[in-house]
Amino acid sequence: MSTLAAVPDLAYAAPQKGGVGGVDTFQLLRRWQEYLAVSGRCNATTRQQYRRYMVAFLADVLGDPANGHLSGIRDVTEDEVIAYIAAKDPRGGMRRQTLKALHSFYTWAERRREMSNVVLALPLPREKYGRAPTLEREERLLLFAAAERIDPRARPAMELMYATGARMGSLVALEAEDVFTAPSG
């Protein structure tokens, strides 16, 4: 069973005491999430993903203190972070995204003098995708013609998406007042 399913949200996670002054580990995470929300450093979706990655990390690394596991996030060492990240599949984005969430949290916590940064020395892996493939002119025309045969409204939508790089969700969410038209003349 995935740890994400076991602990879906910080609001419902069992608090774990640990570290200086017995500050609640999940309270520290809540304060970090509030900081991210007001600082404008990332959008709501990224904050939600970071929260999930951090909760999964804590569930896997901290474990159960009754069984001799760590009692709080301040007890986590660099070696434990490395072992956790190394266990992630290197092919997908999970390793990079988890490391980005850890970097964000530990950098924030260190700036606030809550704890030392155990992930600062770990480099973020670079994305390996390179330039996105593009369609040749003939391929684009065939794609647009096929879309038009399915639904006449699909061709202009596909052309707009291709020309702007917009995704379907962004296109669907457009309102008439979102479109700026330059004055003619």
N, C-alpha and C positions, 0 to 999 in steps of 0.2 A: 504494500500500500504506500502511496506517495505521501511524503511528509507534508506536502502542500494541502492535501485533502485532510490530513489529521489535524492541522493547525491553520485554518483558512484565514484568520484575521487577528490582528493584534488585540482588538477589543475583547476577544473571547479566549485568548491564550492565558494559560495559568501563569501568574507571576512567579518569577524566580529571583530570589535575593542573591546578591553577591557583589563583591568588590567594596570599594571605599564607601563608608557610611551606609552600607546595605541598600544602596539605591536599586530599586526594582529594574531588572533588565528590560522588561517590556515597557516600563515607564520611560526609560531612556530612549527606546525606539519610538515611542509616541512623540516625545519632544523633538526628535530628529525629523519625523514625518511632518510635524507642525512647522518646523523650520523650513523644510523643503517647500511646503505649501505657501508660506508667506514670502520666501526669498525669490520666488519666480525662477529658480534654477532648473525646474523640470515641470512638465505638465502632469495632470492628474493620472493619466495612464502610466507614465513612468514611475510616479510615486507608488502606485498600486503594485506594479511589478517589483520595484525595489523592496517594498514591504514583504511581498511573497518570498522573494529570494532570501531576505534576512530571516524570516520566520523559519523557512526550510533549513537554512544554515544553522540556526540556533537549535532546532529540533534534532538535527543530525549530530552536531558537534557537542552541544551541552549534554544531551541525553538526560538520564535520571540521576540526580545527585545521590539518591539512596543507594545506587549501585556503584558508587565510587566515581561517577562522572563529574565534570565541572559543575560549579554551582551558579555561575553567572558569566556574562559576556566579558567582564574584566579579566577572567581567568583564561581566556582563549590565547593561545600562543601562535606565533607565525607558522610553526611546523604544523599545527592543526589546521590552519587556514590552507596551507599548501596541500596537505593531504586531502582536504575536502574538495578543493578546486581540481586537483589531479584526478579525482574520481569522476569528474564530469566528462561527458563525451566531448573531445576536442573539435569535432566536426561542426557542431551546431553553434548557436549563439549563447547557449546556456552558460558556458564557462565564462565568456566575456561579460555577459550581463550580470552574473553573480559577482564577479570581481569588481565591476563598476559599482554595484550596490554596496559592497563591502568597503571599497575605497571612499565612497561618499559618506557612509556612516562613520568610519573610523577617522576620517579627516575632520568631520564636524565635531566628533567627540574630543579629539585631541585639541582642536582650537578652543573648545570650552573647558579644557583641562579636566575632562571627565575620566580620560584614560589615555594610554599611549597607543599610537597607531601601529598595529601589528601587520598591516598590509601595505604600508607605504612603499616598501622596497619591492613589492611584487609588481612587475610591469603589466600593463593592460595589453593583451595580444591585439595586434592590428587586424583589421578586417581584411580578408583575402579575396574580395570579390572583383576588384578592378572595375573597368568600365562596363556598363550595362550593354548588352547586345542591342543593336537597332535593326529595324527592318529596312530593306531596300525599297525604293519608290514603288516598284511593281508589286512587291509583297504587301505594302501598305494599301495600295489600291484594291488588291484582291481581298484583303481583310475587310476594308470598308464596304466593298460591294457585297460581300457575304453577310455582313451585319445588316445592310440595308434590305437584303432579301428576307431576312428573319423578321425585321421590324423597321419600317422607314425612319423611326425616331432614333434608332441605334447608331446609324452612320454619323450624324452630327455629334452625338455623345462620344463615340469612339474617336472622332477627329479631335474634339476638344481635349479628351483625356490624353491622346498621343501628343498633341501640340504643347500642352501645359505640364504634363507629368502628373496630373491629378489622379487620384484613385477614385474608384467608383463611389465610395462613401462620401468623399468630398463633393463629388459632382451631384449626388442625390441630395445632399444637404444645402445646395445653393438655393438662394432666394433671389427673386428679381432685383431687390434692392442691393444685393451683393455685387451685381455686375455694373462696372463703371464703363460708360461709353464716352469716348472723346467727342467734343463738339465737332460737327462737320463744317467744313468751309475753309 
